[in-house]
Amino acid sequence: MRLPFCIFKLGDGNPHFVEAAPTLDAAKARVTALAELWPAEYVIIHKKERGGEILLEICYKPPKSKRTKGRWVAYERRLI
């Protein structure tokens, strides 16, 4: 079984696959932990098993200073 939530790190103009997770909560927790070690923008993409349709894309924006927290931005899309 494929893990449906794929995590990508955005950098140098190209997304780089990091890992996959079984649930959205697990993917968000992993991105939060990764962002503490390697600050960057991360994207979580949920792909439908059949047809490769993207159902949900969530982007993590890192904090601009050490006193603030990063934020999540959600985009819902249907691509065929």
BELWO-V590372 format. One record per residue. RES is the residue in three letters. PHI is phi as a letter, one per 30 degrees, with the letter a starting at -180 (NA if undefined). PSI is psi in degrees with one decimal (none if undefined). NEAR is the number of other ideal C-beta (glycine too) atoms within 10 Angstrom. Layout:
res=RES phi=PHI psi=PSI near=NEAR
res=RES phi=PHI psi=PSI near=NEAR
This chain:
res=MET phi=NA psi=131.4 near=5
res=ARG phi=d psi=145.0 near=8
res=LEU phi=d psi=127.8 near=14
res=PRO phi=d psi=-16.9 near=18
res=PHE phi=c psi=110.0 near=22
res=CYS phi=c psi=134.2 near=19
res=ILE phi=c psi=129.0 near=24
res=PHE phi=b psi=142.6 near=19
res=LYS phi=c psi=130.2 near=18
res=LEU phi=c psi=130.3 near=14
res=GLY phi=a psi=153.2 near=12
res=ASP phi=h psi=33.1 near=6
res=GLY phi=i psi=-9.6 near=5
res=ASN phi=b psi=138.3 near=8
res=PRO phi=d psi=140.9 near=16
res=HIS phi=c psi=124.9 near=12
res=PHE phi=d psi=132.5 near=10
res=VAL phi=c psi=-59.0 near=19
res=GLU phi=a psi=178.5 near=13
res=ALA phi=b psi=157.9 near=17
res=ALA phi=b psi=155.1 near=19
res=PRO phi=d psi=-26.9 near=12
res=THR phi=b psi=162.1 near=11
res=LEU phi=d psi=-41.1 near=14
res=ASP phi=d psi=-40.6 near=10
res=ALA phi=d psi=-39.3 near=14
res=ALA phi=d psi=-42.4 near=25
res=LYS phi=d psi=-39.7 near=18
res=ALA phi=d psi=-40.4 near=12
res=ARG phi=d psi=-41.0 near=18
res=VAL phi=d psi=-41.5 near=27
res=THR phi=d psi=-42.8 near=14
res=ALA phi=d psi=-42.4 near=10
res=LEU phi=d psi=-40.5 near=17
res=ALA phi=d psi=-27.2 near=19
res=GLU phi=d psi=-36.2 near=10
res=LEU phi=d psi=-44.7 near=7
res=TRP phi=b psi=87.6 near=12
res=PRO phi=e psi=127.1 near=11
res=ALA phi=a psi=175.4 near=16
res=GLU phi=d psi=135.7 near=17
res=TYR phi=b psi=148.5 near=28
res=VAL phi=b psi=135.2 near=18
res=ILE phi=c psi=126.1 near=23
res=ILE phi=b psi=130.9 near=21
res=HIS phi=c psi=116.4 near=16
res=LYS phi=c psi=137.9 near=18
res=LYS phi=d psi=142.0 near=12
res=GLU phi=e psi=-46.7 near=9
res=ARG phi=c psi=133.1 near=6
res=GLY phi=i psi=-11.7 near=8
res=GLY phi=i psi=25.3 near=9
res=GLU phi=d psi=131.8 near=13
res=ILE phi=d psi=121.6 near=16
res=LEU phi=c psi=-33.2 near=13
res=LEU phi=a psi=137.8 near=17
res=GLU phi=b psi=127.7 near=16
res=ILE phi=b psi=130.5 near=20
res=CYS phi=c psi=133.8 near=17
res=TYR phi=c psi=119.7 near=22
res=LYS phi=c psi=122.8 near=13
res=PRO phi=d psi=158.2 near=15
res=PRO phi=d psi=151.0 near=12
res=LYS phi=d psi=-18.5 near=9
res=SER phi=b psi=167.7 near=5
res=LYS phi=d psi=-17.3 near=5
res=ARG phi=d psi=-9.5 near=6
res=THR phi=c psi=168.3 near=9
res=LYS phi=c psi=159.3 near=8
res=GLY phi=d psi=170.0 near=16
res=ARG phi=b psi=155.5 near=11
res=TRP phi=c psi=137.6 near=13
res=VAL phi=b psi=125.0 near=11
res=ALA phi=c psi=136.7 near=9
res=TYR phi=b psi=124.7 near=11
res=GLU phi=c psi=126.7 near=10
res=ARG phi=b psi=158.5 near=10
res=ARG phi=b psi=102.6 near=9
res=LEU phi=c psi=141.9 near=10
res=ILE phi=c psi=none near=6
